[in-house]
Amino acid sequence: MKKIDSSQLVSAVAESYLASLRQRGVKAASLASHMRALQTMVGPFGDLPLASLTPAAIQQVMASAKSPEKARRLLQAWKAFFAWAREQGYEAADPTSGLIPQSARRPLPPTPYTSEEVRQILSTLENPADLAAVALVAFAGLRPSEIAGLNFRGVGDDHITVRSGKLQALRRVTITPTLRPWLVPFLGTEEFCQLPTTMAIARRAQAAGICLKFHRLRLSFIAYRLAVTGDVHLVAQEAGVTPILHLKGLYGNLEEAKEFWALTPEACNRANWTQTVRDYLAAWFKRKSSSSGPNSTLPPNH
């Protein structure tokens, strides 16, 4: 094979490579992808000789990629370019040899809210129905999908009956001592049968300056329940989690757990909680009696 002087500029060699791809009838989408990848190399190195490119220089360009997947695609395209250059006889070492694209960064697993963060949520939200829903997730471990289908007709003396999963199977959820005072004012009002959606609650929380994530609330229940009971089987049953291996390593700090389970309405600046709920329900029933249609059973600000 005839050797080609590798003092040729990177930009010129890249143009020759793209021309060869066109001659081979490479599809337009694939050709465009190669062009974009080469441009990231031609941009900073186009006026340099091909032989002057080093692994460190290529690695620097890869590091500027917006994502690990983008870096992987760039390296793949560059490897194809330098493989073609070797086949054509260019006397230049392959600077991509031995390079490995940066690994995809896994997102950090969610962490429980601290007791102070939960107290802030329960102290800031105004809608009593929102607060009841938050308390159900935080202190009973309900899923957002279970909140959506919950009504107070399913609340018993010591348990809540919810429908869970795609099959809408019935699940009994224990009413913890911390949850009870949040729910008691709502009990006995069977006509008030539907809570706001978690999306609507999250929007109102955001408007109040709170980033509310219901999956973190549910994780808080699991972590702090495990901390005080130490019984992974019990908590798995209460949270509706199988297998119990999913709960390994989720034990919360015991002192933090004690503060979490002390978050009654009074501890969250809700000294008049019962009267607040009664006023809310009175306004809700008044609104219901003066309206009609399919949305008449929804609470205000649903």
C-alpha positions as CSV (number, residue, x, y, z in Angstrom):
1,M,0.0,0.0,0.0
2,K,1.3,3.4,-0.9
3,K,2.1,5.5,2.1
4,I,0.5,9.0,2.3
5,D,2.2,11.9,3.9
6,S,0.4,12.5,7.2
7,S,1.4,16.2,7.3
8,Q,-1.8,16.9,5.5
9,L,-4.2,18.9,7.5
10,V,-7.0,17.2,9.5
11,S,-9.6,19.2,7.7
12,A,-8.4,18.0,4.3
13,V,-8.2,14.4,5.3
14,A,-11.7,14.7,6.9
15,E,-13.1,16.0,3.6
16,S,-11.5,13.0,1.7
17,Y,-13.1,10.6,4.2
18,L,-16.6,12.1,3.8
19,A,-16.1,12.0,0.0
20,S,-15.4,8.3,0.3
21,L,-18.5,7.7,2.4
22,R,-20.6,9.5,-0.3
23,Q,-19.1,7.3,-3.0
24,R,-20.0,4.2,-1.0
25,G,-23.6,5.3,-0.9
26,V,-23.8,5.8,2.8
27,K,-27.3,6.8,3.9
28,A,-27.9,10.5,4.4
29,A,-28.6,10.2,8.1
30,S,-25.5,8.2,8.7
31,L,-23.4,10.6,6.6
32,A,-24.8,13.6,8.6
33,S,-23.9,11.9,11.8
34,H,-20.3,11.4,10.7
35,M,-20.1,15.0,9.5
36,R,-21.2,16.3,13.0
37,A,-18.7,14.0,14.7
38,L,-15.8,15.1,12.5
39,Q,-16.7,18.7,12.9
40,T,-16.1,18.5,16.6
41,M,-12.5,17.4,15.7
42,V,-12.0,19.6,12.7
43,G,-13.1,22.7,14.7
44,P,-10.2,22.7,17.2
45,F,-7.7,20.7,15.1
46,G,-8.6,21.4,11.4
47,D,-5.4,23.4,10.7
48,L,-3.1,20.9,12.3
49,P,-1.3,18.0,10.6
50,L,-3.1,14.7,11.0
51,A,0.1,13.2,12.6
52,S,0.0,15.8,15.3
53,L,-3.2,14.6,17.0
54,T,-2.6,12.9,20.3
55,P,-4.8,10.7,22.6
56,A,-4.8,13.6,25.2
57,A,-6.2,16.0,22.6
58,I,-8.9,13.6,21.6
59,Q,-9.7,12.9,25.2
60,Q,-10.1,16.6,25.9
61,V,-12.7,16.9,23.1
62,M,-14.6,13.9,24.4
63,A,-14.7,15.4,27.9
64,S,-16.5,18.4,26.6
65,A,-19.4,16.2,25.3
66,K,-22.7,17.0,26.8
67,S,-23.4,13.4,27.8
68,P,-21.7,10.0,28.1
69,E,-23.8,8.8,25.2
70,K,-22.6,11.8,23.1
71,A,-19.0,11.0,23.9
72,R,-19.5,7.3,23.0
73,R,-20.9,8.3,19.6
74,L,-18.1,10.7,18.9
75,L,-15.4,8.2,19.7
76,Q,-17.1,5.6,17.5
77,A,-17.1,8.0,14.6
78,W,-13.5,9.0,15.1
79,K,-12.3,5.4,15.3
80,A,-14.0,4.8,12.0
81,F,-12.3,7.8,10.5
82,F,-8.8,6.8,11.7
83,A,-9.3,3.2,10.6
84,W,-10.1,4.5,7.1
85,A,-7.0,6.7,7.2
86,R,-4.8,3.7,8.0
87,E,-6.4,1.7,5.2
88,Q,-5.6,4.6,2.8
89,G,-2.0,4.6,3.9
90,Y,-1.7,7.7,6.0
91,E,1.4,7.5,8.2
92,A,-0.2,8.5,11.5
93,A,-0.7,6.7,14.7
94,D,-4.4,6.3,15.8
95,P,-4.9,8.7,18.7
96,T,-8.2,7.0,19.6
97,S,-6.5,3.6,20.2
98,G,-7.0,2.6,23.8
99,L,-9.5,5.4,24.6
100,I,-12.6,4.5,26.5
101,P,-15.7,6.7,26.5
102,Q,-16.7,8.1,29.8
103,S,-19.1,5.7,31.5
104,A,-22.7,6.7,31.8
105,R,-23.3,8.3,35.1
106,R,-26.1,6.6,37.0
107,P,-28.4,9.1,38.8
108,L,-28.0,9.2,42.5
109,P,-30.7,7.1,44.3
110,P,-33.4,9.1,46.0
111,T,-32.9,9.9,49.6
112,P,-35.5,10.3,52.4
113,Y,-36.7,13.7,53.4
114,T,-35.3,14.9,56.7
115,S,-37.9,15.4,59.5
116,E,-37.4,19.1,59.2
117,E,-38.1,19.0,55.4
118,V,-41.3,17.1,56.0
119,R,-42.3,19.5,58.8
120,Q,-41.7,22.4,56.4
121,I,-44.0,20.8,53.8
122,L,-46.7,20.2,56.3
123,S,-46.4,23.7,57.7
124,T,-46.5,25.5,54.4
125,L,-49.2,23.8,52.3
126,E,-52.6,25.4,52.9
127,N,-55.2,23.1,51.4
128,P,-56.3,20.6,54.1
129,A,-57.0,17.9,51.5
130,D,-53.4,18.4,50.2
131,L,-52.1,18.0,53.7
132,A,-54.1,14.8,54.2
133,A,-52.7,13.3,51.0
134,V,-49.1,14.3,52.0
135,A,-49.7,12.7,55.5
136,L,-51.0,9.5,53.9
137,V,-47.9,9.1,51.8
138,A,-45.4,10.2,54.5
139,F,-47.0,8.3,57.5
140,A,-48.6,5.3,55.8
141,G,-46.4,4.8,52.7
142,L,-49.2,5.1,50.1
143,R,-48.2,5.3,46.5
144,P,-49.3,8.3,44.4
145,S,-51.5,6.0,42.3
146,E,-53.1,4.8,45.5
147,I,-53.8,8.4,46.6
148,A,-55.6,9.0,43.3
149,G,-58.0,6.2,43.9
150,L,-58.5,6.7,47.7
151,N,-61.7,7.8,49.3
152,F,-62.5,8.2,52.9
153,R,-65.1,5.4,52.8
154,G,-62.1,3.1,52.8
155,V,-60.8,4.4,56.1
156,G,-61.4,2.2,59.1
157,D,-60.5,2.5,62.8
158,D,-57.0,1.2,62.4
159,H,-56.5,0.7,58.6
160,I,-57.1,2.1,55.2
161,T,-58.2,0.0,52.3
162,V,-56.7,1.1,48.9
163,R,-56.6,-0.3,45.5
164,S,-53.1,-1.0,44.2
165,G,-51.4,-2.0,41.0
166,K,-52.7,-2.7,37.5
167,L,-55.2,-5.2,38.8
168,Q,-56.5,-2.8,41.4
169,A,-56.1,-5.4,44.1
170,L,-57.2,-4.3,47.6
171,R,-54.5,-3.5,50.1
172,R,-54.9,-2.8,53.8
173,V,-52.6,0.0,55.1
174,T,-52.0,0.5,58.8
175,I,-53.0,3.9,60.3
176,T,-49.9,4.9,62.3
177,P,-50.3,7.0,65.5
178,T,-48.8,9.9,63.6
179,L,-51.2,9.7,60.7
180,R,-54.4,9.4,62.8
181,P,-54.7,13.0,64.0
182,W,-54.2,14.2,60.4
183,L,-57.1,12.0,59.2
184,V,-59.6,12.1,62.1
185,P,-61.3,15.4,61.2
186,F,-62.1,14.0,57.7
187,L,-63.7,10.8,59.1
188,G,-67.5,10.5,59.2
189,T,-67.8,12.6,56.0
190,E,-68.3,9.8,53.5
191,E,-69.6,12.2,50.8
192,F,-66.2,13.8,50.7
193,C,-64.8,10.9,48.8
194,Q,-61.8,12.0,46.7
195,L,-58.5,13.7,47.4
196,P,-56.6,16.0,45.0
197,T,-54.2,14.4,42.5
198,T,-50.6,14.3,43.5
199,M,-49.7,16.3,40.4
200,A,-52.1,19.1,41.5
201,I,-50.6,19.0,45.0
202,A,-47.1,19.2,43.7
203,R,-48.0,22.2,41.6
204,R,-49.4,24.1,44.6
205,A,-46.3,23.1,46.6
206,Q,-44.1,24.5,43.9
207,A,-46.1,27.8,43.9
208,A,-45.4,27.9,47.6
209,G,-41.7,27.5,47.1
210,I,-41.5,23.7,48.0
211,C,-40.1,21.0,45.8
212,L,-42.5,18.1,46.7
213,K,-41.6,14.6,45.5
214,F,-44.0,12.0,46.5
215,H,-41.6,9.1,45.9
216,R,-39.3,10.7,48.4
217,L,-42.1,11.0,50.9
218,R,-42.9,7.3,50.5
219,L,-39.2,6.5,50.9
220,S,-39.2,8.5,54.1
221,F,-42.0,6.4,55.4
222,I,-40.0,3.2,54.6
223,A,-36.7,4.4,56.0
224,Y,-38.0,5.8,59.3
225,R,-40.5,2.9,59.8
226,L,-37.6,0.5,59.4
227,A,-35.5,2.6,61.9
228,V,-38.1,2.4,64.7
229,T,-39.3,-1.2,64.1
230,G,-36.3,-3.0,62.7
231,D,-38.7,-5.4,61.1
232,V,-38.1,-5.5,57.3
233,H,-40.9,-8.0,56.8
234,L,-43.5,-5.8,58.6
235,V,-42.4,-2.7,56.7
236,A,-42.4,-4.6,53.4
237,Q,-46.0,-5.7,54.1
238,E,-47.1,-2.2,55.2
239,A,-45.5,-0.5,52.1
240,G,-46.7,-3.2,49.7
241,V,-43.1,-4.0,48.6
242,T,-41.9,-7.3,47.2
243,P,-39.3,-8.7,47.4
244,I,-38.1,-7.4,50.7
245,L,-34.6,-7.2,49.2
246,H,-35.7,-3.9,47.8
247,L,-35.7,-2.5,51.4
248,K,-32.1,-3.6,52.3
249,G,-30.0,-0.6,53.2
250,L,-33.0,1.8,53.5
251,Y,-32.8,2.0,57.3
252,G,-33.0,5.7,58.4
253,N,-31.3,7.3,61.3
254,L,-33.1,6.5,64.6
255,E,-32.9,10.0,66.1
256,E,-34.2,11.5,62.8
257,A,-36.9,8.8,62.7
258,K,-38.1,9.8,66.2
259,E,-38.5,13.4,65.1
260,F,-40.2,12.3,61.9
261,W,-42.8,10.2,63.8
262,A,-43.5,13.2,66.1
263,L,-44.8,15.4,63.2
264,T,-48.4,15.7,64.4
265,P,-50.5,18.7,63.3
266,E,-49.6,20.5,66.5
267,A,-45.9,20.0,65.7
268,C,-46.4,21.5,62.3
269,N,-48.1,24.8,63.4
270,R,-51.6,23.3,62.9
271,A,-52.9,23.8,66.5
272,N,-56.4,24.4,65.1
273,W,-56.3,21.6,62.6
274,T,-59.7,20.1,63.4
275,Q,-61.4,23.4,63.0
276,T,-59.5,24.2,59.8
277,V,-60.7,20.9,58.3
278,R,-64.3,21.5,59.4
279,D,-64.2,25.0,57.7
280,Y,-62.8,23.4,54.6
281,L,-65.4,20.7,54.5
282,A,-68.2,23.2,55.1
283,A,-67.0,25.2,52.1
284,W,-66.6,22.1,50.0
285,F,-70.2,20.9,50.8
286,K,-71.5,24.4,50.1
287,R,-69.7,24.4,46.8
288,K,-71.0,20.9,45.9
289,S,-74.6,21.8,46.7
290,S,-74.5,24.9,44.5
291,S,-72.9,23.1,41.5
292,S,-73.7,20.3,39.3
293,G,-72.0,18.1,36.7
294,P,-69.2,15.4,36.8
295,N,-66.8,17.7,38.6
296,S,-69.1,18.6,41.5
297,T,-67.6,15.9,43.8
298,L,-64.1,17.4,43.5
299,P,-62.7,19.5,46.3
300,P,-61.7,23.2,45.7
301,N,-58.4,23.7,43.9
302,H,-58.4,20.1,42.7
